[in-house]
Amino acid sequence: MKYSEIELKRMIKAGDLSIEDQIKFNILNFIRTIHLNKQDFIQESYGTEFYGELPMTFRKTAGQVMGVITVKTGGDERTYVFNDRGYELLDDLLQLK
């Protein structure tokens, strides 16, 4: 999904979000923080963890062009890749067509 400030604001107004929308919101909000802080995405490193009902980790080493997000929902664990322009579910990227 491409980063969109408009989408993020729409989700804030919507209120009660599904698990999928909560994941989307948290990732977009993390990317928004990168933009607000005017960080050079490639030069920065990230090691952020969110706790609570929807545990998430955001990891990236300085110099890398992509970071990795791990999301735990119930017994399920999902992996996403992200940069300052958006994110994608890793399984979707690895599917052969």
Order of alpha helices (4+ residues) and beta strands (2+ residues): alpha-alpha-beta-beta-beta-beta-beta-alpha
